[in-house]
Amino acid sequence: MWDILKVKKAGLFAGGVLFGTAGVKLLSSKDAKKFYTNCTAAVLRAKDSLMKTATTVQENAGDILAEAQQINEERAAKEAAEAEIVEETEENTGAEDFKEEEV
């Protein structure tokens, strides 16, 4: 007694073998090889374009990073100079206040 499940599995297996055999013949034809070659060439062109874009982005990112570091260094130097001026002012003001208290 053949069970429906066994018949279905056997049918699927036979169909797969038939499809695989026909697929191999179809995929190895001259037209298919030409199609694969053209697709591969298109992928390689896309890769080259993508690599050029990536290189440009990397260069721009490097420039942006360098400029940002320069801005931060200038800002830190300016803040340090302002802090030094404030300290000197406080020292001078503190000394005058002290002299006033002595009087």
Gaussian input, Z-matrix of N, CA and C with variables (Angstrom, degrees):
# hf/3-21g

backbone

0 1
 N
 C     1     B1
 C     2     B2     1     A1
 N     3     B3     2     A2     1     D1
 C     4     B4     3     A3     2     D2
 C     5     B5     4     A4     3     D3
 N     6     B6     5     A5     4     D4
 C     7     B7     6     A6     5     D5
 C     8     B8     7     A7     6     D6
 N     9     B9     8     A8     7     D7
 C    10    B10     9     A9     8     D8
 C    11    B11    10    A10     9     D9
 N    12    B12    11    A11    10    D10
 C    13    B13    12    A12    11    D11
 C    14    B14    13    A13    12    D12
 N    15    B15    14    A14    13    D13
 C    16    B16    15    A15    14    D14
 C    17    B17    16    A16    15    D15
 N    18    B18    17    A17    16    D16
 C    19    B19    18    A18    17    D17
 C    20    B20    19    A19    18    D18
 N    21    B21    20    A20    19    D19
 C    22    B22    21    A21    20    D20
 C    23    B23    22    A22    21    D21
 N    24    B24    23    A23    22    D22
 C    25    B25    24    A24    23    D23
 C    26    B26    25    A25    24    D24
 N    27    B27    26    A26    25    D25
 C    28    B28    27    A27    26    D26
 C    29    B29    28    A28    27    D27
 N    30    B30    29    A29    28    D28
 C    31    B31    30    A30    29    D29
 C    32    B32    31    A31    30    D30
 N    33    B33    32    A32    31    D31
 C    34    B34    33    A33    32    D32
 C    35    B35    34    A34    33    D33
 N    36    B36    35    A35    34    D34
 C    37    B37    36    A36    35    D35
 C    38    B38    37    A37    36    D36
 N    39    B39    38    A38    37    D37
 C    40    B40    39    A39    38    D38
 C    41    B41    40    A40    39    D39
 N    42    B42    41    A41    40    D40
 C    43    B43    42    A42    41    D41
 C    44    B44    43    A43    42    D42
 N    45    B45    44    A44    43    D43
 C    46    B46    45    A45    44    D44
 C    47    B47    46    A46    45    D45
 N    48    B48    47    A47    46    D46
 C    49    B49    48    A48    47    D47
 C    50    B50    49    A49    48    D48
 N    51    B51    50    A50    49    D49
 C    52    B52    51    A51    50    D50
 C    53    B53    52    A52    51    D51
 N    54    B54    53    A53    52    D52
 C    55    B55    54    A54    53    D53
 C    56    B56    55    A55    54    D54
 N    57    B57    56    A56    55    D55
 C    58    B58    57    A57    56    D56
 C    59    B59    58    A58    57    D57
 N    60    B60    59    A59    58    D58
 C    61    B61    60    A60    59    D59
 C    62    B62    61    A61    60    D60
 N    63    B63    62    A62    61    D61
 C    64    B64    63    A63    62    D62
 C    65    B65    64    A64    63    D63
 N    66    B66    65    A65    64    D64
 C    67    B67    66    A66    65    D65
 C    68    B68    67    A67    66    D66
 N    69    B69    68    A68    67    D67
 C    70    B70    69    A69    68    D68
 C    71    B71    70    A70    69    D69
 N    72    B72    71    A71    70    D70
 C    73    B73    72    A72    71    D71
 C    74    B74    73    A73    72    D72
 N    75    B75    74    A74    73    D73
 C    76    B76    75    A75    74    D74
 C    77    B77    76    A76    75    D75
 N    78    B78    77    A77    76    D76
 C    79    B79    78    A78    77    D77
 C    80    B80    79    A79    78    D78
 N    81    B81    80    A80    79    D79
 C    82    B82    81    A81    80    D80
 C    83    B83    82    A82    81    D81
 N    84    B84    83    A83    82    D82
 C    85    B85    84    A84    83    D83
 C    86    B86    85    A85    84    D84
 N    87    B87    86    A86    85    D85
 C    88    B88    87    A87    86    D86
 C    89    B89    88    A88    87    D87
 N    90    B90    89    A89    88    D88
 C    91    B91    90    A90    89    D89
 C    92    B92    91    A91    90    D90
 N    93    B93    92    A92    91    D91
 C    94    B94    93    A93    92    D92
 C    95    B95    94    A94    93    D93
 N    96    B96    95    A95    94    D94
 C    97    B97    96    A96    95    D95
 C    98    B98    97    A97    96    D96
 N    99    B99    98    A98    97    D97
 C   100   B100    99    A99    98    D98
 C   101   B101   100   A100    99    D99
 N   102   B102   101   A101   100   D100
 C   103   B103   102   A102   101   D101
 C   104   B104   103   A103   102   D102
 N   105   B105   104   A104   103   D103
 C   106   B106   105   A105   104   D104
 C   107   B107   106   A106   105   D105
 N   108   B108   107   A107   106   D106
 C   109   B109   108   A108   107   D107
 C   110   B110   109   A109   108   D108
 N   111   B111   110   A110   109   D109
 C   112   B112   111   A111   110   D110
 C   113   B113   112   A112   111   D111
 N   114   B114   113   A113   112   D112
 C   115   B115   114   A114   113   D113
 C   116   B116   115   A115   114   D114
 N   117   B117   116   A116   115   D115
 C   118   B118   117   A117   116   D116
 C   119   B119   118   A118   117   D117
 N   120   B120   119   A119   118   D118
 C   121   B121   120   A120   119   D119
 C   122   B122   121   A121   120   D120
 N   123   B123   122   A122   121   D121
 C   124   B124   123   A123   122   D122
 C   125   B125   124   A124   123   D123
 N   126   B126   125   A125   124   D124
 C   127   B127   126   A126   125   D125
 C   128   B128   127   A127   126   D126
 N   129   B129   128   A128   127   D127
 C   130   B130   129   A129   128   D128
 C   131   B131   130   A130   129   D129
 N   132   B132   131   A131   130   D130
 C   133   B133   132   A132   131   D131
 C   134   B134   133   A133   132   D132
 N   135   B135   134   A134   133   D133
 C   136   B136   135   A135   134   D134
 C   137   B137   136   A136   135   D135
 N   138   B138   137   A137   136   D136
 C   139   B139   138   A138   137   D137
 C   140   B140   139   A139   138   D138
 N   141   B141   140   A140   139   D139
 C   142   B142   141   A141   140   D140
 C   143   B143   142   A142   141   D141
 N   144   B144   143   A143   142   D142
 C   145   B145   144   A144   143   D143
 C   146   B146   145   A145   144   D144
 N   147   B147   146   A146   145   D145
 C   148   B148   147   A147   146   D146
 C   149   B149   148   A148   147   D147
 N   150   B150   149   A149   148   D148
 C   151   B151   150   A150   149   D149
 C   152   B152   151   A151   150   D150
 N   153   B153   152   A152   151   D151
 C   154   B154   153   A153   152   D152
 C   155   B155   154   A154   153   D153
 N   156   B156   155   A155   154   D154
 C   157   B157   156   A156   155   D155
 C   158   B158   157   A157   156   D156
 N   159   B159   158   A158   157   D157
 C   160   B160   159   A159   158   D158
 C   161   B161   160   A160   159   D159
 N   162   B162   161   A161   160   D160
 C   163   B163   162   A162   161   D161
 C   164   B164   163   A163   162   D162
 N   165   B165   164   A164   163   D163
 C   166   B166   165   A165   164   D164
 C   167   B167   166   A166   165   D165
 N   168   B168   167   A167   166   D166
 C   169   B169   168   A168   167   D167
 C   170   B170   169   A169   168   D168
 N   171   B171   170   A170   169   D169
 C   172   B172   171   A171   170   D170
 C   173   B173   172   A172   171   D171
 N   174   B174   173   A173   172   D172
 C   175   B175   174   A174   173   D173
 C   176   B176   175   A175   174   D174
 N   177   B177   176   A176   175   D175
 C   178   B178   177   A177   176   D176
 C   179   B179   178   A178   177   D177
 N   180   B180   179   A179   178   D178
 C   181   B181   180   A180   179   D179
 C   182   B182   181   A181   180   D180
 N   183   B183   182   A182   181   D181
 C   184   B184   183   A183   182   D182
 C   185   B185   184   A184   183   D183
 N   186   B186   185   A185   184   D184
 C   187   B187   186   A186   185   D185
 C   188   B188   187   A187   186   D186
 N   189   B189   188   A188   187   D187
 C   190   B190   189   A189   188   D188
 C   191   B191   190   A190   189   D189
 N   192   B192   191   A191   190   D190
 C   193   B193   192   A192   191   D191
 C   194   B194   193   A193   192   D192
 N   195   B195   194   A194   193   D193
 C   196   B196   195   A195   194   D194
 C   197   B197   196   A196   195   D195
 N   198   B198   197   A197   196   D196
 C   199   B199   198   A198   197   D197
 C   200   B200   199   A199   198   D198
 N   201   B201   200   A200   199   D199
 C   202   B202   201   A201   200   D200
 C   203   B203   202   A202   201   D201
 N   204   B204   203   A203   202   D202
 C   205   B205   204   A204   203   D203
 C   206   B206   205   A205   204   D204
 N   207   B207   206   A206   205   D205
 C   208   B208   207   A207   206   D206
 C   209   B209   208   A208   207   D207
 N   210   B210   209   A209   208   D208
 C   211   B211   210   A210   209   D209
 C   212   B212   211   A211   210   D210
 N   213   B213   212   A212   211   D211
 C   214   B214   213   A213   212   D212
 C   215   B215   214   A214   213   D213
 N   216   B216   215   A215   214   D214
 C   217   B217   216   A216   215   D215
 C   218   B218   217   A217   216   D216
 N   219   B219   218   A218   217   D217
 C   220   B220   219   A219   218   D218
 C   221   B221   220   A220   219   D219
 N   222   B222   221   A221   220   D220
 C   223   B223   222   A222   221   D221
 C   224   B224   223   A223   222   D222
 N   225   B225   224   A224   223   D223
 C   226   B226   225   A225   224   D224
 C   227   B227   226   A226   225   D225
 N   228   B228   227   A227   226   D226
 C   229   B229   228   A228   227   D227
 C   230   B230   229   A229   228   D228
 N   231   B231   230   A230   229   D229
 C   232   B232   231   A231   230   D230
 C   233   B233   232   A232   231   D231
 N   234   B234   233   A233   232   D232
 C   235   B235   234   A234   233   D233
 C   236   B236   235   A235   234   D234
 N   237   B237   236   A236   235   D235
 C   238   B238   237   A237   236   D236
 C   239   B239   238   A238   237   D237
 N   240   B240   239   A239   238   D238
 C   241   B241   240   A240   239   D239
 C   242   B242   241   A241   240   D240
 N   243   B243   242   A242   241   D241
 C   244   B244   243   A243   242   D242
 C   245   B245   244   A244   243   D243
 N   246   B246   245   A245   244   D244
 C   247   B247   246   A246   245   D245
 C   248   B248   247   A247   246   D246
 N   249   B249   248   A248   247   D247
 C   250   B250   249   A249   248   D248
 C   251   B251   250   A250   249   D249
 N   252   B252   251   A251   250   D250
 C   253   B253   252   A252   251   D251
 C   254   B254   253   A253   252   D252
 N   255   B255   254   A254   253   D253
 C   256   B256   255   A255   254   D254
 C   257   B257   256   A256   255   D255
 N   258   B258   257   A257   256   D256
 C   259   B259   258   A258   257   D257
 C   260   B260   259   A259   258   D258
 N   261   B261   260   A260   259   D259
 C   262   B262   261   A261   260   D260
 C   263   B263   262   A262   261   D261
 N   264   B264   263   A263   262   D262
 C   265   B265   264   A264   263   D263
 C   266   B266   265   A265   264   D264
 N   267   B267   266   A266   265   D265
 C   268   B268   267   A267   266   D266
 C   269   B269   268   A268   267   D267
 N   270   B270   269   A269   268   D268
 C   271   B271   270   A270   269   D269
 C   272   B272   271   A271   270   D270
 N   273   B273   272   A272   271   D271
 C   274   B274   273   A273   272   D272
 C   275   B275   274   A274   273   D273
 N   276   B276   275   A275   274   D274
 C   277   B277   276   A276   275   D275
 C   278   B278   277   A277   276   D276
 N   279   B279   278   A278   277   D277
 C   280   B280   279   A279   278   D278
 C   281   B281   280   A280   279   D279
 N   282   B282   281   A281   280   D280
 C   283   B283   282   A282   281   D281
 C   284   B284   283   A283   282   D282
 N   285   B285   284   A284   283   D283
 C   286   B286   285   A285   284   D284
 C   287   B287   286   A286   285   D285
 N   288   B288   287   A287   286   D286
 C   289   B289   288   A288   287   D287
 C   290   B290   289   A289   288   D288
 N   291   B291   290   A290   289   D289
 C   292   B292   291   A291   290   D290
 C   293   B293   292   A292   291   D291
 N   294   B294   293   A293   292   D292
 C   295   B295   294   A294   293   D293
 C   296   B296   295   A295   294   D294
 N   297   B297   296   A296   295   D295
 C   298   B298   297   A297   296   D296
 C   299   B299   298   A298   297   D297
 N   300   B300   299   A299   298   D298
 C   301   B301   300   A300   299   D299
 C   302   B302   301   A301   300   D300
 N   303   B303   302   A302   301   D301
 C   304   B304   303   A303   302   D302
 C   305   B305   304   A304   303   D303
 N   306   B306   305   A305   304   D304
 C   307   B307   306   A306   305   D305
 C   308   B308   307   A307   306   D306

   B1=1.4335
   B2=1.5311
   B3=1.2642
   B4=1.4519
   B5=1.5186
   B6=1.2686
   B7=1.4672
   B8=1.5321
   B9=1.2963
   B10=1.4655
   B11=1.5285
   B12=1.3183
   B13=1.4612
   B14=1.5217
   B15=1.3503
   B16=1.4611
   B17=1.5220
   B18=1.3151
   B19=1.4622
   B20=1.5210
   B21=1.3025
   B22=1.4642
   B23=1.5318
   B24=1.3315
   B25=1.4654
   B26=1.5160
   B27=1.3440
   B28=1.4646
   B29=1.5253
   B30=1.3272
   B31=1.4634
   B32=1.5176
   B33=1.3109
   B34=1.4721
   B35=1.5204
   B36=1.3354
   B37=1.4603
   B38=1.5254
   B39=1.3385
   B40=1.4697
   B41=1.5225
   B42=1.3158
   B43=1.4653
   B44=1.5178
   B45=1.3182
   B46=1.4611
   B47=1.5074
   B48=1.3410
   B49=1.4657
   B50=1.5289
   B51=1.3284
   B52=1.4637
   B53=1.5213
   B54=1.3210
   B55=1.4630
   B56=1.5280
   B57=1.3378
   B58=1.4599
   B59=1.5079
   B60=1.3277
   B61=1.4629
   B62=1.5243
   B63=1.3225
   B64=1.4656
   B65=1.5244
   B66=1.3438
   B67=1.4580
   B68=1.5089
   B69=1.3406
   B70=1.4624
   B71=1.5216
   B72=1.3185
   B73=1.4813
   B74=1.5292
   B75=1.3374
   B76=1.4585
   B77=1.5287
   B78=1.3285
   B79=1.4601
   B80=1.5188
   B81=1.3143
   B82=1.4613
   B83=1.5298
   B84=1.3119
   B85=1.4674
   B86=1.5325
   B87=1.3231
   B88=1.4706
   B89=1.5234
   B90=1.3206
   B91=1.4620
   B92=1.5315
   B93=1.3237
   B94=1.4602
   B95=1.5248
   B96=1.3283
   B97=1.4700
   B98=1.5265
   B99=1.3369
   B100=1.4650
   B101=1.5247
   B102=1.3297
   B103=1.4638
   B104=1.5253
   B105=1.3266
   B106=1.4722
   B107=1.5190
   B108=1.3199
   B109=1.4701
   B110=1.5197
   B111=1.3288
   B112=1.4690
   B113=1.5278
   B114=1.3188
   B115=1.4721
   B116=1.5242
   B117=1.3282
   B118=1.4679
   B119=1.5294
   B120=1.3342
   B121=1.4625
   B122=1.5299
   B123=1.3257
   B124=1.4658
   B125=1.5254
   B126=1.3220
   B127=1.4677
   B128=1.5279
   B129=1.3169
   B130=1.4699
   B131=1.5270
   B132=1.3441
   B133=1.4767
   B134=1.5243
   B135=1.3150
   B136=1.4654
   B137=1.5247
   B138=1.3245
   B139=1.4738
   B140=1.5288
   B141=1.3345
   B142=1.4697
   B143=1.5269
   B144=1.3216
   B145=1.4551
   B146=1.5240
   B147=1.3106
   B148=1.4607
   B149=1.5246
   B150=1.3141
   B151=1.4638
   B152=1.5334
   B153=1.3301
   B154=1.4679
   B155=1.5302
   B156=1.3301
   B157=1.4665
   B158=1.5204
   B159=1.3251
   B160=1.4652
   B161=1.5262
   B162=1.3222
   B163=1.4645
   B164=1.5215
   B165=1.3168
   B166=1.4691
   B167=1.5223
   B168=1.3189
   B169=1.4664
   B170=1.5248
   B171=1.3295
   B172=1.4670
   B173=1.5279
   B174=1.3283
   B175=1.4623
   B176=1.5275
   B177=1.3245
   B178=1.4619
   B179=1.5271
   B180=1.3113
   B181=1.4640
   B182=1.5298
   B183=1.3268
   B184=1.4670
   B185=1.5208
   B186=1.3412
   B187=1.4651
   B188=1.5247
   B189=1.3205
   B190=1.4689
   B191=1.5172
   B192=1.3301
   B193=1.4590
   B194=1.5278
   B195=1.3284
   B196=1.4653
   B197=1.5315
   B198=1.3352
   B199=1.4568
   B200=1.5275
   B201=1.3225
   B202=1.4657
   B203=1.5282
   B204=1.3217
   B205=1.4645
   B206=1.5268
   B207=1.3293
   B208=1.4606
   B209=1.5323
   B210=1.3270
   B211=1.4657
   B212=1.5223
   B213=1.3299
   B214=1.4701
   B215=1.5246
   B216=1.3341
   B217=1.4631
   B218=1.5279
   B219=1.3277
   B220=1.4669
   B221=1.5277
   B222=1.3105
   B223=1.4629
   B224=1.5315
   B225=1.3280
   B226=1.4654
   B227=1.5239
   B228=1.3315
   B229=1.4614
   B230=1.5359
   B231=1.3325
   B232=1.4637
   B233=1.5297
   B234=1.3463
   B235=1.4729
   B236=1.5234
   B237=1.3309
   B238=1.4619
   B239=1.5303
   B240=1.3374
   B241=1.4631
   B242=1.5214
   B243=1.3415
   B244=1.4614
   B245=1.5228
   B246=1.3135
   B247=1.4643
   B248=1.5305
   B249=1.3215
   B250=1.4662
   B251=1.5266
   B252=1.3186
   B253=1.4654
   B254=1.5247
   B255=1.3395
   B256=1.4617
   B257=1.5273
   B258=1.3177
   B259=1.4678
   B260=1.5232
   B261=1.3262
   B262=1.4619
   B263=1.5262
   B264=1.3126
   B265=1.4646
   B266=1.5221
   B267=1.3359
   B268=1.4668
   B269=1.5198
   B270=1.3364
   B271=1.4590
   B272=1.5268
   B273=1.3281
   B274=1.4608
   B275=1.5242
   B276=1.2975
   B277=1.4639
   B278=1.5159
   B279=1.3007
   B280=1.4584
   B281=1.5195
   B282=1.3134
   B283=1.4608
   B284=1.5125
   B285=1.3172
   B286=1.4651
   B287=1.5193
   B288=1.3040
   B289=1.4489
   B290=1.5185
   B291=1.3216
   B292=1.4521
   B293=1.5307
   B294=1.3489
   B295=1.4579
   B296=1.5221
   B297=1.3108
   B298=1.4373
   B299=1.5386
   B300=1.3227
   B301=1.4503
   B302=1.5220
   B303=1.3193
   B304=1.4538
   B305=1.5038
   B306=1.2699
   B307=1.4488
   B308=1.4537
   A1=109.65
   A2=113.31
   A3=118.27
   A4=109.12
   A5=113.17
   A6=119.53
   A7=108.11
   A8=118.00
   A9=122.98
   A10=109.81
   A11=117.91
   A12=121.77
   A13=110.69
   A14=117.03
   A15=120.36
   A16=110.73
   A17=117.69
   A18=121.80
   A19=109.92
   A20=115.12
   A21=119.63
   A22=110.86
   A23=116.37
   A24=120.13
   A25=111.19
   A26=117.15
   A27=120.92
   A28=110.03
   A29=117.13
   A30=120.99
   A31=111.86
   A32=116.61
   A33=120.14
   A34=111.08
   A35=116.73
   A36=119.86
   A37=110.32
   A38=117.03
   A39=120.89
   A40=110.60
   A41=116.60
   A42=119.56
   A43=111.52
   A44=117.30
   A45=120.91
   A46=112.51
   A47=115.96
   A48=119.69
   A49=109.91
   A50=116.88
   A51=121.07
   A52=111.01
   A53=116.68
   A54=121.23
   A55=110.59
   A56=116.37
   A57=120.33
   A58=112.02
   A59=116.92
   A60=120.86
   A61=110.64
   A62=116.06
   A63=119.62
   A64=110.07
   A65=116.86
   A66=121.33
   A67=112.50
   A68=116.02
   A69=119.73
   A70=109.69
   A71=117.09
   A72=120.62
   A73=110.06
   A74=115.68
   A75=120.59
   A76=110.71
   A77=116.53
   A78=120.23
   A79=113.26
   A80=117.65
   A81=119.93
   A82=112.31
   A83=118.54
   A84=121.08
   A85=110.53
   A86=115.11
   A87=120.32
   A88=111.43
   A89=116.29
   A90=119.90
   A91=110.92
   A92=115.59
   A93=119.45
   A94=110.33
   A95=116.68
   A96=119.58
   A97=111.19
   A98=116.03
   A99=119.66
   A100=110.14
   A101=115.92
   A102=120.52
   A103=110.74
   A104=117.38
   A105=120.99
   A106=110.80
   A107=116.02
   A108=120.42
   A109=110.88
   A110=116.55
   A111=120.05
   A112=111.06
   A113=117.09
   A114=119.97
   A115=110.98
   A116=116.00
   A117=119.83
   A118=110.71
   A119=116.92
   A120=120.52
   A121=110.58
   A122=117.11
   A123=120.81
   A124=110.89
   A125=116.48
   A126=120.30
   A127=110.34
   A128=117.19
   A129=120.36
   A130=111.51
   A131=116.64
   A132=119.40
   A133=110.55
   A134=116.04
   A135=119.73
   A136=110.45
   A137=116.84
   A138=121.06
   A139=110.63
   A140=116.87
   A141=120.38
   A142=110.91
   A143=116.34
   A144=120.47
   A145=111.13
   A146=115.92
   A147=120.83
   A148=111.35
   A149=117.10
   A150=120.79
   A151=110.81
   A152=117.69
   A153=120.59
   A154=110.25
   A155=115.49
   A156=120.05
   A157=110.22
   A158=117.32
   A159=121.07
   A160=110.79
   A161=117.10
   A162=120.75
   A163=110.53
   A164=117.17
   A165=121.39
   A166=110.64
   A167=116.72
   A168=120.64
   A169=110.23
   A170=117.51
   A171=120.56
   A172=111.07
   A173=116.94
   A174=120.10
   A175=110.40
   A176=116.66
   A177=120.18
   A178=111.04
   A179=116.80
   A180=120.31
   A181=110.09
   A182=116.62
   A183=120.20
   A184=111.83
   A185=115.95
   A186=120.57
   A187=111.05
   A188=116.28
   A189=120.67
   A190=110.35
   A191=117.04
   A192=120.93
   A193=111.14
   A194=116.97
   A195=120.52
   A196=111.08
   A197=117.10
   A198=120.07
   A199=111.41
   A200=116.45
   A201=119.78
   A202=110.64
   A203=117.15
   A204=120.11
   A205=110.76
   A206=117.06
   A207=120.87
   A208=110.35
   A209=117.23
   A210=121.12
   A211=110.11
   A212=116.41
   A213=119.57
   A214=112.03
   A215=117.27
   A216=119.95
   A217=110.80
   A218=116.83
   A219=120.57
   A220=110.76
   A221=115.92
   A222=120.56
   A223=111.10
   A224=116.20
   A225=119.94
   A226=110.79
   A227=117.03
   A228=120.71
   A229=110.31
   A230=116.15
   A231=120.30
   A232=110.49
   A233=116.45
   A234=119.99
   A235=111.19
   A236=116.83
   A237=120.25
   A238=110.21
   A239=116.91
   A240=120.47
   A241=110.34
   A242=116.57
   A243=119.65
   A244=111.10
   A245=117.66
   A246=121.27
   A247=110.14
   A248=116.47
   A249=120.05
   A250=110.21
   A251=116.99
   A252=120.95
   A253=109.97
   A254=116.37
   A255=120.30
   A256=110.26
   A257=117.32
   A258=120.92
   A259=110.86
   A260=116.80
   A261=120.05
   A262=110.38
   A263=116.08
   A264=120.58
   A265=109.86
   A266=116.33
   A267=120.24
   A268=111.09
   A269=116.97
   A270=120.46
   A271=110.34
   A272=115.74
   A273=119.72
   A274=110.84
   A275=117.23
   A276=121.45
   A277=109.67
   A278=117.33
   A279=121.39
   A280=111.80
   A281=117.43
   A282=121.10
   A283=109.95
   A284=118.83
   A285=120.82
   A286=110.97
   A287=117.10
   A288=120.96
   A289=109.80
   A290=115.51
   A291=119.32
   A292=110.30
   A293=116.67
   A294=120.41
   A295=109.94
   A296=117.50
   A297=120.47
   A298=110.29
   A299=116.55
   A300=119.44
   A301=111.16
   A302=118.21
   A303=121.27
   A304=111.18
   A305=117.75
   A306=121.94
   A307=112.24
   D1=118.09
   D2=178.41
   D3=-85.37
   D4=127.39
   D5=177.43
   D6=-83.18
   D7=147.49
   D8=-179.05
   D9=-58.14
   D10=-37.78
   D11=-178.97
   D12=-64.25
   D13=-40.21
   D14=179.54
   D15=-67.32
   D16=-39.85
   D17=178.58
   D18=-65.37
   D19=-41.15
   D20=179.98
   D21=-64.14
   D22=-43.07
   D23=178.61
   D24=-64.33
   D25=-41.91
   D26=179.20
   D27=-64.49
   D28=-40.78
   D29=178.29
   D30=-64.49
   D31=-41.98
   D32=177.89
   D33=-64.70
   D34=-39.71
   D35=178.91
   D36=-63.96
   D37=-46.96
   D38=-179.91
   D39=-63.00
   D40=-41.13
   D41=177.48
   D42=-63.66
   D43=-39.77
   D44=178.18
   D45=-63.94
   D46=-41.57
   D47=178.20
   D48=-64.13
   D49=-45.14
   D50=179.73
   D51=-62.93
   D52=-46.11
   D53=179.44
   D54=-63.81
   D55=-40.56
   D56=179.16
   D57=-63.99
   D58=-42.55
   D59=179.62
   D60=-65.57
   D61=-45.76
   D62=178.74
   D63=-66.14
   D64=-37.36
   D65=179.87
   D66=-64.07
   D67=-40.59
   D68=179.20
   D69=-63.49
   D70=-43.65
   D71=179.09
   D72=-62.92
   D73=-43.22
   D74=-178.98
   D75=-66.26
   D76=-43.94
   D77=-177.02
   D78=-71.44
   D79=-21.44
   D80=-179.41
   D81=-97.29
   D82=8.78
   D83=179.12
   D84=-74.23
   D85=163.25
   D86=-179.22
   D87=-64.12
   D88=-40.04
   D89=-179.99
   D90=-64.14
   D91=-40.19
   D92=179.27
   D93=-65.61
   D94=-41.66
   D95=179.02
   D96=-63.05
   D97=-38.66
   D98=177.84
   D99=-64.26
   D100=-42.12
   D101=177.69
   D102=-61.78
   D103=-44.84
   D104=179.31
   D105=-62.08
   D106=-40.83
   D107=179.72
   D108=-62.77
   D109=-44.57
   D110=179.31
   D111=-65.45
   D112=-40.04
   D113=177.99
   D114=-64.14
   D115=-42.15
   D116=179.38
   D117=-64.49
   D118=-40.17
   D119=177.86
   D120=-62.74
   D121=-40.42
   D122=178.82
   D123=-64.87
   D124=-40.14
   D125=178.45
   D126=-64.45
   D127=-41.35
   D128=178.92
   D129=-64.45
   D130=-39.14
   D131=176.48
   D132=-64.08
   D133=-41.78
   D134=178.85
   D135=-64.03
   D136=-38.84
   D137=178.31
   D138=-62.28
   D139=-44.71
   D140=178.83
   D141=-60.65
   D142=-44.52
   D143=178.99
   D144=-62.45
   D145=-42.83
   D146=179.24
   D147=-64.02
   D148=-40.25
   D149=179.55
   D150=-65.89
   D151=-38.62
   D152=177.27
   D153=-63.25
   D154=-43.37
   D155=179.48
   D156=-64.26
   D157=-42.99
   D158=-179.93
   D159=-63.11
   D160=-39.95
   D161=178.35
   D162=-63.40
   D163=-42.98
   D164=178.82
   D165=-62.60
   D166=-43.20
   D167=179.30
   D168=-63.71
   D169=-42.03
   D170=178.88
   D171=-62.77
   D172=-42.91
   D173=179.20
   D174=-62.61
   D175=-44.43
   D176=179.44
   D177=-64.42
   D178=-39.36
   D179=179.34
   D180=-64.51
   D181=-38.83
   D182=177.33
   D183=-63.23
   D184=-42.71
   D185=177.76
   D186=-63.37
   D187=-43.87
   D188=179.92
   D189=-62.32
   D190=-43.06
   D191=179.56
   D192=-62.43
   D193=-44.57
   D194=179.96
   D195=-62.42
   D196=-43.15
   D197=179.49
   D198=-66.59
   D199=-38.57
   D200=178.81
   D201=-64.84
   D202=-41.62
   D203=177.99
   D204=-63.24
   D205=-40.48
   D206=178.94
   D207=-63.76
   D208=-42.84
   D209=178.83
   D210=-61.29
   D211=-44.13
   D212=-179.90
   D213=-65.30
   D214=-38.26
   D215=177.49
   D216=-64.41
   D217=-44.58
   D218=178.98
   D219=-63.08
   D220=-40.75
   D221=179.71
   D222=-65.55
   D223=-41.27
   D224=178.83
   D225=-65.37
   D226=-39.79
   D227=178.71
   D228=-65.08
   D229=-40.94
   D230=179.13
   D231=-64.52
   D232=-43.52
   D233=179.06
   D234=-64.90
   D235=-37.33
   D236=178.60
   D237=-66.17
   D238=-40.24
   D239=178.96
   D240=-66.19
   D241=-40.83
   D242=178.05
   D243=-65.64
   D244=-39.28
   D245=178.75
   D246=-65.05
   D247=-37.40
   D248=179.08
   D249=-66.54
   D250=-40.37
   D251=178.07
   D252=-63.33
   D253=-42.47
   D254=179.48
   D255=-63.25
   D256=-42.08
   D257=179.03
   D258=-62.84
   D259=-43.82
   D260=179.55
   D261=-63.73
   D262=-41.04
   D263=179.59
   D264=-63.34
   D265=-43.31
   D266=179.51
   D267=-64.80
   D268=-38.90
   D269=178.56
   D270=-64.86
   D271=-45.31
   D272=179.89
   D273=-65.93
   D274=-42.33
   D275=179.85
   D276=-66.53
   D277=-40.45
   D278=178.90
   D279=-63.90
   D280=-37.99
   D281=179.48
   D282=-68.60
   D283=-40.80
   D284=178.99
   D285=-66.37
   D286=-39.87
   D287=178.63
   D288=-63.04
   D289=-38.80
   D290=-179.63
   D291=-65.59
   D292=-40.46
   D293=179.05
   D294=-64.73
   D295=-39.01
   D296=-179.73
   D297=-64.80
   D298=-35.90
   D299=-178.60
   D300=-70.00
   D301=-29.41
   D302=-179.95
   D303=-68.90
   D304=-31.24
   D305=-175.34
   D306=-70.71

